[in-house]
């Protein structure tokens, strides 16, 4: 999985990130992931965001992790994308 998909049909437009469909089992089981030295756990919450509203900060286990572009460190939430404009919320453990 690459960081972004930019093809001929997307030339001149914003970067588009691939969605995980279906989500990996470890996310659905609520297992934590370590990003920037902190442990994050997936929660039963989603955010509706456009790709242009997020910033890619990490990739682990084939999964891209994002933050809201307006968020600053220390981050309150990180996200994974699992559908068009649908981002799974991860919070600090």
N, CA, C and O atoms as a CHARMM CRD file, in Angstrom:
* protein
*
  372
    1    1 UNK  N      0.85200  -1.16300   0.00000 PROA 1      0.00000
    2    1 UNK  CA     0.00000   0.00000   0.00000 PROA 1      0.00000
    3    1 UNK  C      0.89900   1.22700   0.00000 PROA 1      0.00000
    4    1 UNK  O      1.76600   1.35000   0.86500 PROA 1      0.00000
    5    2 UNK  N      0.71200   2.13300  -0.94500 PROA 2      0.00000
    6    2 UNK  CA     1.48000   3.36500  -0.99400 PROA 2      0.00000
    7    2 UNK  C      0.87100   4.42400  -0.11300 PROA 2      0.00000
    8    2 UNK  O     -0.20300   4.24100   0.46000 PROA 2      0.00000
    9    3 UNK  N      1.57000   5.53000  -0.01400 PROA 3      0.00000
   10    3 UNK  CA     1.08000   6.61800   0.83500 PROA 3      0.00000
   11    3 UNK  C     -0.11300   7.32200   0.22400 PROA 3      0.00000
   12    3 UNK  O     -0.96500   7.84500   0.94200 PROA 3      0.00000
   13    4 UNK  N     -0.18000   7.33900  -1.08800 PROA 4      0.00000
   14    4 UNK  CA    -1.28100   8.02800  -1.73600 PROA 4      0.00000
   15    4 UNK  C     -1.49800   7.43500  -3.10100 PROA 4      0.00000
   16    4 UNK  O     -0.60100   6.82000  -3.67800 PROA 4      0.00000
   17    5 UNK  N     -2.68700   7.62000  -3.61100 PROA 5      0.00000
   18    5 UNK  CA    -2.95400   7.17800  -4.97200 PROA 5      0.00000
   19    5 UNK  C     -3.19100   8.40700  -5.83000 PROA 5      0.00000
   20    5 UNK  O     -4.17800   9.12400  -5.66600 PROA 5      0.00000
   21    6 UNK  N     -2.28500   8.62600  -6.72900 PROA 6      0.00000
   22    6 UNK  CA    -2.41100   9.77700  -7.61100 PROA 6      0.00000
   23    6 UNK  C     -2.30200   9.24600  -9.02300 PROA 6      0.00000
   24    6 UNK  O     -1.21200   8.89100  -9.47200 PROA 6      0.00000
   25    7 UNK  N     -3.38800   9.18900  -9.70800 PROA 7      0.00000
   26    7 UNK  CA    -3.40700   8.68500 -11.07000 PROA 7      0.00000
   27    7 UNK  C     -3.76600   9.78200 -12.04900 PROA 7      0.00000
   28    7 UNK  O     -3.94600  10.93900 -11.66900 PROA 7      0.00000
   29    8 UNK  N     -3.86600   9.41300 -13.29500 PROA 8      0.00000
   30    8 UNK  CA    -4.21200  10.36500 -14.34700 PROA 8      0.00000
   31    8 UNK  C     -5.52600  11.07600 -14.04100 PROA 8      0.00000
   32    8 UNK  O     -5.66400  12.27000 -14.30800 PROA 8      0.00000
   33    9 UNK  N     -6.50500  10.33500 -13.47200 PROA 9      0.00000
   34    9 UNK  CA    -7.80600  10.93400 -13.16000 PROA 9      0.00000
   35    9 UNK  C     -7.73200  11.92000 -12.00000 PROA 9      0.00000
   36    9 UNK  O     -8.67500  12.68000 -11.78100 PROA 9      0.00000
   37   10 UNK  N     -6.62100  11.92100 -11.24700 PROA 10     0.00000
   38   10 UNK  CA    -6.48600  12.79800 -10.08800 PROA 10     0.00000
   39   10 UNK  C     -5.48000  13.92700 -10.33700 PROA 10     0.00000
   40   10 UNK  O     -5.19300  14.69900  -9.42200 PROA 10     0.00000
   41   11 UNK  N     -4.95400  14.03500 -11.52600 PROA 11     0.00000
   42   11 UNK  CA    -3.93100  15.03200 -11.82400 PROA 11     0.00000
   43   11 UNK  C     -4.44900  16.43200 -11.51400 PROA 11     0.00000
   44   11 UNK  O     -5.52800  16.82200 -11.96100 PROA 11     0.00000
   45   12 UNK  N     -3.65100  17.19600 -10.72800 PROA 12     0.00000
   46   12 UNK  CA    -4.02100  18.56300 -10.39000 PROA 12     0.00000
   47   12 UNK  C     -4.92900  18.68700  -9.18400 PROA 12     0.00000
   48   12 UNK  O     -5.35000  19.79100  -8.83800 PROA 12     0.00000
   49   13 UNK  N     -5.23900  17.57100  -8.53800 PROA 13     0.00000
   50   13 UNK  CA    -6.13300  17.59600  -7.38200 PROA 13     0.00000
   51   13 UNK  C     -5.36200  17.22500  -6.11500 PROA 13     0.00000
   52   13 UNK  O     -4.18400  16.87600  -6.17600 PROA 13     0.00000
   53   14 UNK  N     -6.02800  17.30400  -4.99000 PROA 14     0.00000
   54   14 UNK  CA    -5.42700  16.96900  -3.71000 PROA 14     0.00000
   55   14 UNK  C     -5.10900  15.47500  -3.64000 PROA 14     0.00000
   56   14 UNK  O     -5.70200  14.66800  -4.35600 PROA 14     0.00000
   57   15 UNK  N     -4.16900  15.12300  -2.77300 PROA 15     0.00000
   58   15 UNK  CA    -3.80400  13.72600  -2.55000 PROA 15     0.00000
   59   15 UNK  C     -5.00600  12.98300  -1.99400 PROA 15     0.00000
   60   15 UNK  O     -5.75900  13.51600  -1.17900 PROA 15     0.00000
   61   16 UNK  N     -5.17800  11.74500  -2.44400 PROA 16     0.00000
   62   16 UNK  CA    -6.24000  10.89300  -1.91900 PROA 16     0.00000
   63   16 UNK  C     -5.59100   9.68800  -1.27800 PROA 16     0.00000
   64   16 UNK  O     -4.70000   9.06800  -1.85900 PROA 16     0.00000
   65   17 UNK  N     -6.04200   9.35400  -0.07000 PROA 17     0.00000
   66   17 UNK  CA    -5.50400   8.21400   0.66000 PROA 17     0.00000
   67   17 UNK  C     -6.41600   7.01300   0.48900 PROA 17     0.00000
   68   17 UNK  O     -7.63800   7.14400   0.42500 PROA 17     0.00000
   69   18 UNK  N     -5.80100   5.83700   0.41500 PROA 18     0.00000
   70   18 UNK  CA    -6.56800   4.60400   0.26900 PROA 18     0.00000
   71   18 UNK  C     -7.25900   4.25400   1.58500 PROA 18     0.00000
   72   18 UNK  O     -6.70600   4.45800   2.66600 PROA 18     0.00000
   73   19 UNK  N     -8.47100   3.72600   1.47500 PROA 19     0.00000
   74   19 UNK  CA    -9.22800   3.29100   2.65400 PROA 19     0.00000
   75   19 UNK  C     -8.99700   1.80300   2.88600 PROA 19     0.00000
   76   19 UNK  O     -8.86300   1.03400   1.93400 PROA 19     0.00000
   77   20 UNK  N     -8.95100   1.40100   4.14600 PROA 20     0.00000
   78   20 UNK  CA    -8.82900  -0.00400   4.50500 PROA 20     0.00000
   79   20 UNK  C    -10.21000  -0.63100   4.51800 PROA 20     0.00000
   80   20 UNK  O    -11.06100  -0.25700   5.32500 PROA 20     0.00000
   81   21 UNK  N    -10.42700  -1.56300   3.64500 PROA 21     0.00000
   82   21 UNK  CA   -11.73300  -2.20200   3.61200 PROA 21     0.00000
   83   21 UNK  C    -11.54100  -3.68700   3.34100 PROA 21     0.00000
   84   21 UNK  O    -11.12400  -4.05000   2.24100 PROA 21     0.00000
   85   22 UNK  N    -11.81900  -4.52800   4.26700 PROA 22     0.00000
   86   22 UNK  CA   -12.26600  -4.23600   5.62500 PROA 22     0.00000
   87   22 UNK  C    -11.09100  -3.81100   6.50900 PROA 22     0.00000
   88   22 UNK  O     -9.92700  -3.96200   6.13700 PROA 22     0.00000
   89   23 UNK  N    -11.42000  -3.28000   7.67700 PROA 23     0.00000
   90   23 UNK  CA   -10.38300  -2.90600   8.63500 PROA 23     0.00000
   91   23 UNK  C     -9.64200  -4.16400   9.09100 PROA 23     0.00000
   92   23 UNK  O    -10.24100  -5.23600   9.18500 PROA 23     0.00000
   93   24 UNK  N     -8.35300  -4.04000   9.37100 PROA 24     0.00000
   94   24 UNK  CA    -7.62200  -5.20400   9.89700 PROA 24     0.00000
   95   24 UNK  C     -8.25000  -5.70900  11.20100 PROA 24     0.00000
   96   24 UNK  O     -8.80400  -4.94000  11.98600 PROA 24     0.00000
   97   25 UNK  N     -8.14700  -7.00600  11.39900 PROA 25     0.00000
   98   25 UNK  CA    -8.74300  -7.64300  12.58200 PROA 25     0.00000
   99   25 UNK  C     -8.20000  -7.05400  13.88400 PROA 25     0.00000
  100   25 UNK  O     -8.94900  -6.90300  14.84900 PROA 25     0.00000
  101   26 UNK  N     -6.90700  -6.71800  13.92200 PROA 26     0.00000
  102   26 UNK  CA    -6.32900  -6.19700  15.16500 PROA 26     0.00000
  103   26 UNK  C     -6.96700  -4.86700  15.56900 PROA 26     0.00000
  104   26 UNK  O     -7.07100  -4.56600  16.75800 PROA 26     0.00000
  105   27 UNK  N     -7.39300  -4.07500  14.59000 PROA 27     0.00000
  106   27 UNK  CA    -8.09600  -2.82500  14.91200 PROA 27     0.00000
  107   27 UNK  C     -9.47600  -3.15000  15.47300 PROA 27     0.00000
  108   27 UNK  O     -9.88600  -2.59100  16.49100 PROA 27     0.00000
  109   28 UNK  N    -10.18400  -4.04800  14.81200 PROA 28     0.00000
  110   28 UNK  CA   -11.53300  -4.40500  15.23600 PROA 28     0.00000
  111   28 UNK  C    -11.53200  -5.07900  16.61400 PROA 28     0.00000
  112   28 UNK  O    -12.53300  -5.03500  17.32800 PROA 28     0.00000
  113   29 UNK  N    -10.40400  -5.70200  16.98600 PROA 29     0.00000
  114   29 UNK  CA   -10.30100  -6.33800  18.30800 PROA 29     0.00000
  115   29 UNK  C     -9.86900  -5.34700  19.38700 PROA 29     0.00000
  116   29 UNK  O     -9.80400  -5.70800  20.56200 PROA 29     0.00000
  117   30 UNK  N     -9.57300  -4.10200  19.00700 PROA 30     0.00000
  118   30 UNK  CA    -9.20700  -3.08300  19.98500 PROA 30     0.00000
  119   30 UNK  C     -7.77200  -3.12800  20.45800 PROA 30     0.00000
  120   30 UNK  O     -7.45100  -2.59100  21.51800 PROA 30     0.00000
  121   31 UNK  N     -6.89800  -3.76500  19.68200 PROA 31     0.00000
  122   31 UNK  CA    -5.50100  -3.86700  20.08900 PROA 31     0.00000
  123   31 UNK  C     -4.79700  -2.52000  19.92000 PROA 31     0.00000
  124   31 UNK  O     -5.06900  -1.78900  18.96700 PROA 31     0.00000
  125   32 UNK  N     -3.89300  -2.19400  20.84700 PROA 32     0.00000
  126   32 UNK  CA    -3.18500  -0.90300  20.77300 PROA 32     0.00000
  127   32 UNK  C     -2.07800  -0.90500  19.72600 PROA 32     0.00000
  128   32 UNK  O     -1.63900  -1.95900  19.26500 PROA 32     0.00000
  129   33 UNK  N     -1.64300   0.28200  19.36500 PROA 33     0.00000
  130   33 UNK  CA    -0.51600   0.47400  18.46200 PROA 33     0.00000
  131   33 UNK  C      0.34300   1.59300  19.04800 PROA 33     0.00000
  132   33 UNK  O     -0.17400   2.52300  19.66700 PROA 33     0.00000
  133   34 UNK  N      1.65200   1.49700  18.84800 PROA 34     0.00000
  134   34 UNK  CA     2.54400   2.53900  19.36000 PROA 34     0.00000
  135   34 UNK  C      2.92200   3.48800  18.22800 PROA 34     0.00000
  136   34 UNK  O      3.42600   3.07400  17.18400 PROA 34     0.00000
  137   35 UNK  N      2.66300   4.77500  18.46500 PROA 35     0.00000
  138   35 UNK  CA     2.99400   5.82200  17.50100 PROA 35     0.00000
  139   35 UNK  C      3.67900   6.93700  18.26300 PROA 35     0.00000
  140   35 UNK  O      3.14500   7.45400  19.24500 PROA 35     0.00000
  141   36 UNK  N      4.87100   7.30600  17.80200 PROA 36     0.00000
  142   36 UNK  CA     5.65400   8.36800  18.42500 PROA 36     0.00000
  143   36 UNK  C      5.83300   8.14800  19.92500 PROA 36     0.00000
  144   36 UNK  O      5.75000   9.09000  20.71200 PROA 36     0.00000
  145   37 UNK  N      6.08200   6.89000  20.31500 PROA 37     0.00000
  146   37 UNK  CA     6.36900   6.56200  21.70200 PROA 37     0.00000
  147   37 UNK  C      5.16900   6.49200  22.62600 PROA 37     0.00000
  148   37 UNK  O      5.33300   6.35600  23.83800 PROA 37     0.00000
  149   38 UNK  N      3.96200   6.58200  22.07500 PROA 38     0.00000
  150   38 UNK  CA     2.74500   6.50200  22.89000 PROA 38     0.00000
  151   38 UNK  C      1.86200   5.37900  22.36900 PROA 38     0.00000
  152   38 UNK  O      1.85200   5.07500  21.17600 PROA 38     0.00000
  153   39 UNK  N      1.11200   4.76200  23.29900 PROA 39     0.00000
  154   39 UNK  CA     0.20200   3.67700  22.91900 PROA 39     0.00000
  155   39 UNK  C     -1.20100   4.24100  22.67800 PROA 39     0.00000
  156   39 UNK  O     -1.76100   4.96000  23.50600 PROA 39     0.00000
  157   40 UNK  N     -1.73600   3.89000  21.52800 PROA 40     0.00000
  158   40 UNK  CA    -3.06600   4.34500  21.11100 PROA 40     0.00000
  159   40 UNK  C     -3.96400   3.13900  20.93100 PROA 40     0.00000
  160   40 UNK  O     -3.52200   2.09300  20.45500 PROA 40     0.00000
  161   41 UNK  N     -5.24000   3.28300  21.31500 PROA 41     0.00000
  162   41 UNK  CA    -6.21200   2.20200  21.13900 PROA 41     0.00000
  163   41 UNK  C     -7.38100   2.69700  20.28000 PROA 41     0.00000
  164   41 UNK  O     -7.81000   3.84400  20.40400 PROA 41     0.00000
  165   42 UNK  N     -7.89000   1.81700  19.40600 PROA 42     0.00000
  166   42 UNK  CA    -9.05900   2.19400  18.61600 PROA 42     0.00000
  167   42 UNK  C    -10.29700   2.23300  19.50300 PROA 42     0.00000
  168   42 UNK  O    -10.44700   1.41300  20.41000 PROA 42     0.00000
  169   43 UNK  N    -11.17800   3.18400  19.23800 PROA 43     0.00000
  170   43 UNK  CA   -12.41900   3.30800  20.00700 PROA 43     0.00000
  171   43 UNK  C    -13.60600   3.26000  19.05200 PROA 43     0.00000
  172   43 UNK  O    -13.45100   3.39300  17.83800 PROA 43     0.00000
  173   44 UNK  N    -14.78800   3.06900  19.61800 PROA 44     0.00000
  174   44 UNK  CA   -16.00900   3.02400  18.80800 PROA 44     0.00000
  175   44 UNK  C    -16.47500   4.43400  18.49000 PROA 44     0.00000
  176   44 UNK  O    -17.54000   4.87000  18.92900 PROA 44     0.00000
  177   45 UNK  N    -15.67600   5.12000  17.73700 PROA 45     0.00000
  178   45 UNK  CA   -15.99700   6.48800  17.33800 PROA 45     0.00000
  179   45 UNK  C    -15.35900   6.71900  15.97700 PROA 45     0.00000
  180   45 UNK  O    -14.26100   6.23200  15.70800 PROA 45     0.00000
  181   46 UNK  N    -16.04000   7.45400  15.13000 PROA 46     0.00000
  182   46 UNK  CA   -15.48200   7.80000  13.82900 PROA 46     0.00000
  183   46 UNK  C    -15.60000   9.30100  13.63200 PROA 46     0.00000
  184   46 UNK  O    -16.41200   9.96700  14.27500 PROA 46     0.00000
  185   47 UNK  N    -14.78900   9.81500  12.74600 PROA 47     0.00000
  186   47 UNK  CA   -14.85400  11.21100  12.32200 PROA 47     0.00000
  187   47 UNK  C    -15.07200  11.21900  10.81900 PROA 47     0.00000
  188   47 UNK  O    -14.53700  10.38000  10.09500 PROA 47     0.00000
  189   48 UNK  N    -15.84900  12.16000  10.37200 PROA 48     0.00000
  190   48 UNK  CA   -16.03500  12.37100   8.94400 PROA 48     0.00000
  191   48 UNK  C    -15.08500  13.50100   8.55000 PROA 48     0.00000
  192   48 UNK  O    -15.29100  14.65900   8.91400 PROA 48     0.00000
  193   49 UNK  N    -14.04300  13.14500   7.80000 PROA 49     0.00000
  194   49 UNK  CA   -13.02600  14.09900   7.38400 PROA 49     0.00000
  195   49 UNK  C    -12.70300  13.89300   5.91400 PROA 49     0.00000
  196   49 UNK  O    -12.84000  12.78700   5.39200 PROA 49     0.00000
  197   50 UNK  N    -12.28400  14.93800   5.26100 PROA 50     0.00000
  198   50 UNK  CA   -11.78500  14.83900   3.89400 PROA 50     0.00000
  199   50 UNK  C    -10.28600  14.57000   3.95300 PROA 50     0.00000
  200   50 UNK  O     -9.62700  14.92200   4.93100 PROA 50     0.00000
  201   51 UNK  N     -9.75200  13.94900   2.91400 PROA 51     0.00000
  202   51 UNK  CA    -8.32000  13.68800   2.86800 PROA 51     0.00000
  203   51 UNK  C     -7.52200  14.98100   3.00200 PROA 51     0.00000
  204   51 UNK  O     -6.42400  14.97100   3.55700 PROA 51     0.00000
  205   52 UNK  N     -8.04900  16.07400   2.51200 PROA 52     0.00000
  206   52 UNK  CA    -7.35200  17.35800   2.58700 PROA 52     0.00000
  207   52 UNK  C     -7.33000  17.92500   4.00900 PROA 52     0.00000
  208   52 UNK  O     -6.64000  18.91200   4.26600 PROA 52     0.00000
  209   53 UNK  N     -8.07600  17.31300   4.93600 PROA 53     0.00000
  210   53 UNK  CA    -8.14500  17.78800   6.31800 PROA 53     0.00000
  211   53 UNK  C     -7.25000  17.00400   7.27200 PROA 53     0.00000
  212   53 UNK  O     -7.18800  17.31700   8.46100 PROA 53     0.00000
  213   54 UNK  N     -6.55200  15.98100   6.75600 PROA 54     0.00000
  214   54 UNK  CA    -5.70200  15.16300   7.60800 PROA 54     0.00000
  215   54 UNK  C     -4.25700  15.19600   7.13800 PROA 54     0.00000
  216   54 UNK  O     -3.95700  15.54900   5.99800 PROA 54     0.00000
  217   55 UNK  N     -3.36700  14.81500   8.05900 PROA 55     0.00000
  218   55 UNK  CA    -1.94000  14.76500   7.78400 PROA 55     0.00000
  219   55 UNK  C     -1.44500  13.36600   8.12900 PROA 55     0.00000
  220   55 UNK  O     -1.66600  12.88800   9.24100 PROA 55     0.00000
  221   56 UNK  N     -0.78400  12.71300   7.19500 PROA 56     0.00000
  222   56 UNK  CA    -0.22400  11.38400   7.40900 PROA 56     0.00000
  223   56 UNK  C      0.99000  11.50600   8.32500 PROA 56     0.00000
  224   56 UNK  O      1.92600  12.24400   8.01600 PROA 56     0.00000
  225   57 UNK  N      0.98200  10.77100   9.48000 PROA 57     0.00000
  226   57 UNK  CA     2.10100  10.87300  10.42300 PROA 57     0.00000
  227   57 UNK  C      2.87100   9.57200  10.58700 PROA 57     0.00000
  228   57 UNK  O      4.01700   9.59500  11.03700 PROA 57     0.00000
  229   58 UNK  N      2.27100   8.43100  10.23400 PROA 58     0.00000
  230   58 UNK  CA     2.95200   7.14900  10.43000 PROA 58     0.00000
  231   58 UNK  C      2.28300   6.06600   9.59600 PROA 58     0.00000
  232   58 UNK  O      1.14100   6.20100   9.15800 PROA 58     0.00000
  233   59 UNK  N      3.03500   4.98800   9.39100 PROA 59     0.00000
  234   59 UNK  CA     2.47700   3.79400   8.76100 PROA 59     0.00000
  235   59 UNK  C      3.07600   2.59500   9.47600 PROA 59     0.00000
  236   59 UNK  O      4.29500   2.45300   9.57200 PROA 59     0.00000
  237   60 UNK  N      2.18900   1.72600   9.98100 PROA 60     0.00000
  238   60 UNK  CA     2.60400   0.53300  10.70300 PROA 60     0.00000
  239   60 UNK  C      1.68300  -0.61600  10.34600 PROA 60     0.00000
  240   60 UNK  O      0.47700  -0.43100  10.18600 PROA 60     0.00000
  241   61 UNK  N      2.25000  -1.79100  10.22400 PROA 61     0.00000
  242   61 UNK  CA     1.47600  -2.99000   9.91400 PROA 61     0.00000
  243   61 UNK  C      0.61700  -2.78800   8.67700 PROA 61     0.00000
  244   61 UNK  O     -0.48200  -3.33600   8.58600 PROA 61     0.00000
  245   62 UNK  N      1.11200  -2.00300   7.71900 PROA 62     0.00000
  246   62 UNK  CA     0.38000  -1.74000   6.48700 PROA 62     0.00000
  247   62 UNK  C     -0.77700  -0.77100   6.64300 PROA 62     0.00000
  248   62 UNK  O     -1.61800  -0.65700   5.75200 PROA 62     0.00000
  249   63 UNK  N     -0.82800  -0.07100   7.77400 PROA 63     0.00000
  250   63 UNK  CA    -1.92400   0.85100   8.06800 PROA 63     0.00000
  251   63 UNK  C     -1.37000   2.27100   8.19400 PROA 63     0.00000
  252   63 UNK  O     -0.37500   2.49800   8.88200 PROA 63     0.00000
  253   64 UNK  N     -2.02000   3.21600   7.52600 PROA 64     0.00000
  254   64 UNK  CA    -1.62600   4.61700   7.62300 PROA 64     0.00000
  255   64 UNK  C     -2.33500   5.26600   8.80400 PROA 64     0.00000
  256   64 UNK  O     -3.50800   4.99600   9.06100 PROA 64     0.00000
  257   65 UNK  N     -1.60900   6.12700   9.52500 PROA 65     0.00000
  258   65 UNK  CA    -2.16300   6.83800  10.67000 PROA 65     0.00000
  259   65 UNK  C     -2.08900   8.32900  10.40900 PROA 65     0.00000
  260   65 UNK  O     -1.08300   8.84200   9.91800 PROA 65     0.00000
  261   66 UNK  N     -3.17500   9.02100  10.74700 PROA 66     0.00000
  262   66 UNK  CA    -3.34200  10.42800  10.43600 PROA 66     0.00000
  263   66 UNK  C     -3.67800  11.22500  11.68700 PROA 66     0.00000
  264   66 UNK  O     -4.11700  10.67100  12.69500 PROA 66     0.00000
  265   67 UNK  N     -3.46600  12.53300  11.60500 PROA 67     0.00000
  266   67 UNK  CA    -3.98300  13.47800  12.59300 PROA 67     0.00000
  267   67 UNK  C     -4.72800  14.55600  11.82900 PROA 67     0.00000
  268   67 UNK  O     -4.50500  14.75800  10.63600 PROA 67     0.00000
  269   68 UNK  N     -5.60900  15.24100  12.52500 PROA 68     0.00000
  270   68 UNK  CA    -6.29300  16.39600  11.94200 PROA 68     0.00000
  271   68 UNK  C     -5.24300  17.47600  11.71700 PROA 68     0.00000
  272   68 UNK  O     -4.43000  17.74000  12.60200 PROA 68     0.00000
  273   69 UNK  N     -5.25000  18.09700  10.55400 PROA 69     0.00000
  274   69 UNK  CA    -4.24500  19.11100  10.22700 PROA 69     0.00000
  275   69 UNK  C     -4.20900  20.26500  11.21400 PROA 69     0.00000
  276   69 UNK  O     -3.17200  20.91400  11.35000 PROA 69     0.00000
  277   70 UNK  N     -5.30600  20.54200  11.90700 PROA 70     0.00000
  278   70 UNK  CA    -5.33200  21.65500  12.85800 PROA 70     0.00000
  279   70 UNK  C     -4.84900  21.24100  14.24100 PROA 70     0.00000
  280   70 UNK  O     -4.63800  22.10200  15.09500 PROA 70     0.00000
  281   71 UNK  N     -4.66700  19.93900  14.48400 PROA 71     0.00000
  282   71 UNK  CA    -4.20200  19.44800  15.78100 PROA 71     0.00000
  283   71 UNK  C     -2.69700  19.68700  15.90600 PROA 71     0.00000
  284   71 UNK  O     -1.97300  19.65200  14.91100 PROA 71     0.00000
  285   72 UNK  N     -2.23000  19.93100  17.13400 PROA 72     0.00000
  286   72 UNK  CA    -0.80900  20.10200  17.39700 PROA 72     0.00000
  287   72 UNK  C     -0.37800  19.10100  18.45800 PROA 72     0.00000
  288   72 UNK  O     -1.20800  18.55900  19.18800 PROA 72     0.00000
  289   73 UNK  N      0.93400  18.85700  18.54000 PROA 73     0.00000
  290   73 UNK  CA     1.45600  17.92600  19.54000 PROA 73     0.00000
  291   73 UNK  C      1.30900  18.52200  20.92700 PROA 73     0.00000
  292   73 UNK  O      1.45900  19.73300  21.09100 PROA 73     0.00000
  293   74 UNK  N      1.02500  17.71700  21.91600 PROA 74     0.00000
  294   74 UNK  CA     0.72700  16.28800  21.83600 PROA 74     0.00000
  295   74 UNK  C     -0.67600  16.08100  21.26400 PROA 74     0.00000
  296   74 UNK  O     -1.62800  16.74900  21.66800 PROA 74     0.00000
  297   75 UNK  N     -0.78800  15.15900  20.33200 PROA 75     0.00000
  298   75 UNK  CA    -2.05900  14.91600  19.65900 PROA 75     0.00000
  299   75 UNK  C     -3.10500  14.36300  20.61700 PROA 75     0.00000
  300   75 UNK  O     -2.78600  13.60400  21.53300 PROA 75     0.00000
  301   76 UNK  N     -4.35700  14.75100  20.39600 PROA 76     0.00000
  302   76 UNK  CA    -5.47800  14.22000  21.17500 PROA 76     0.00000
  303   76 UNK  C     -6.00200  12.91500  20.60300 PROA 76     0.00000
  304   76 UNK  O     -6.46600  12.03700  21.33000 PROA 76     0.00000
  305   77 UNK  N     -5.91800  12.81000  19.28400 PROA 77     0.00000
  306   77 UNK  CA    -6.45000  11.64100  18.58600 PROA 77     0.00000
  307   77 UNK  C     -5.58600  11.35700  17.36600 PROA 77     0.00000
  308   77 UNK  O     -4.96500  12.25700  16.80200 PROA 77     0.00000
  309   78 UNK  N     -5.56000  10.09300  16.97200 PROA 78     0.00000
  310   78 UNK  CA    -5.02500   9.72400  15.66600 PROA 78     0.00000
  311   78 UNK  C     -6.11300   8.91300  14.97900 PROA 78     0.00000
  312   78 UNK  O     -7.04700   8.43600  15.62300 PROA 78     0.00000
  313   79 UNK  N     -5.98300   8.76200  13.66700 PROA 79     0.00000
  314   79 UNK  CA    -7.03300   8.12800  12.87800 PROA 79     0.00000
  315   79 UNK  C     -6.46200   7.13500  11.87200 PROA 79     0.00000
  316   79 UNK  O     -5.31000   7.24100  11.45200 PROA 79     0.00000
  317   80 UNK  N     -7.29400   6.17000  11.49600 PROA 80     0.00000
  318   80 UNK  CA    -7.05300   5.34000  10.32100 PROA 80     0.00000
  319   80 UNK  C     -8.25900   5.52800   9.41000 PROA 80     0.00000
  320   80 UNK  O     -9.37500   5.76400   9.87300 PROA 80     0.00000
  321   81 UNK  N     -8.01900   5.42100   8.12000 PROA 81     0.00000
  322   81 UNK  CA    -9.12200   5.60300   7.15700 PROA 81     0.00000
  323   81 UNK  C     -9.70200   4.23900   6.79700 PROA 81     0.00000
  324   81 UNK  O     -8.96300   3.32200   6.43900 PROA 81     0.00000
  325   82 UNK  N    -11.04200   4.10200   6.89300 PROA 82     0.00000
  326   82 UNK  CA   -11.65800   2.81500   6.55300 PROA 82     0.00000
  327   82 UNK  C    -12.80000   2.95000   5.55400 PROA 82     0.00000
  328   82 UNK  O    -13.43500   1.95000   5.21900 PROA 82     0.00000
  329   83 UNK  N    -13.07200   4.13200   5.07700 PROA 83     0.00000
  330   83 UNK  CA   -14.10000   4.34700   4.06100 PROA 83     0.00000
  331   83 UNK  C    -13.98000   5.76500   3.53900 PROA 83     0.00000
  332   83 UNK  O    -13.20600   6.56600   4.06400 PROA 83     0.00000
  333   84 UNK  N    -14.74300   6.07100   2.51300 PROA 84     0.00000
  334   84 UNK  CA   -14.69800   7.41900   1.95800 PROA 84     0.00000
  335   84 UNK  C    -15.08100   8.43400   3.03800 PROA 84     0.00000
  336   84 UNK  O    -16.20600   8.43200   3.53900 PROA 84     0.00000
  337   85 UNK  N    -14.13300   9.29200   3.38200 PROA 85     0.00000
  338   85 UNK  CA   -14.30600  10.33900   4.40000 PROA 85     0.00000
  339   85 UNK  C    -14.59900   9.78400   5.80000 PROA 85     0.00000
  340   85 UNK  O    -15.05500  10.53300   6.66400 PROA 85     0.00000
  341   86 UNK  N    -14.34900   8.49500   6.04500 PROA 86     0.00000
  342   86 UNK  CA   -14.59500   7.88600   7.35400 PROA 86     0.00000
  343   86 UNK  C    -13.26500   7.48500   7.98400 PROA 86     0.00000
  344   86 UNK  O    -12.49700   6.71200   7.41200 PROA 86     0.00000
  345   87 UNK  N    -13.01400   8.02200   9.16400 PROA 87     0.00000
  346   87 UNK  CA   -11.76600   7.78400   9.87200 PROA 87     0.00000
  347   87 UNK  C    -12.04900   7.23100  11.26500 PROA 87     0.00000
  348   87 UNK  O    -12.80800   7.82000  12.03600 PROA 87     0.00000
  349   88 UNK  N    -11.42100   6.07600  11.58400 PROA 88     0.00000
  350   88 UNK  CA   -11.52000   5.45200  12.89800 PROA 88     0.00000
  351   88 UNK  C    -10.69800   6.27600  13.88400 PROA 88     0.00000
  352   88 UNK  O     -9.57900   6.68200  13.57000 PROA 88     0.00000
  353   89 UNK  N    -11.23500   6.52300  15.05600 PROA 89     0.00000
  354   89 UNK  CA   -10.56200   7.29600  16.10300 PROA 89     0.00000
  355   89 UNK  C     -9.72700   6.36100  16.97600 PROA 89     0.00000
  356   89 UNK  O    -10.18100   5.28500  17.36600 PROA 89     0.00000
  357   90 UNK  N     -8.50800   6.78500  17.27200 PROA 90     0.00000
  358   90 UNK  CA    -7.63300   6.13800  18.25000 PROA 90     0.00000
  359   90 UNK  C     -7.35000   7.16700  19.32600 PROA 90     0.00000
  360   90 UNK  O     -7.07400   8.33000  19.03000 PROA 90     0.00000
  361   91 UNK  N     -7.42100   6.73300  20.58600 PROA 91     0.00000
  362   91 UNK  CA    -7.13300   7.62500  21.71100 PROA 91     0.00000
  363   91 UNK  C     -6.00000   7.04200  22.53800 PROA 91     0.00000
  364   91 UNK  O     -5.70300   5.85100  22.43600 PROA 91     0.00000
  365   92 UNK  N     -5.36600   7.87200  23.35700 PROA 92     0.00000
  366   92 UNK  CA    -4.28600   7.39600  24.21900 PROA 92     0.00000
  367   92 UNK  C     -4.78700   6.33200  25.16300 PROA 92     0.00000
  368   92 UNK  O     -5.89200   6.42500  25.69800 PROA 92     0.00000
  369   93 UNK  N     -3.96800   5.32200  25.36400 PROA 93     0.00000
  370   93 UNK  CA    -4.32600   4.21600  26.24700 PROA 93     0.00000
  371   93 UNK  C     -4.20900   4.63800  27.69500 PROA 93     0.00000
  372   93 UNK  O     -4.47100   3.83800  28.59400 PROA 93     0.00000
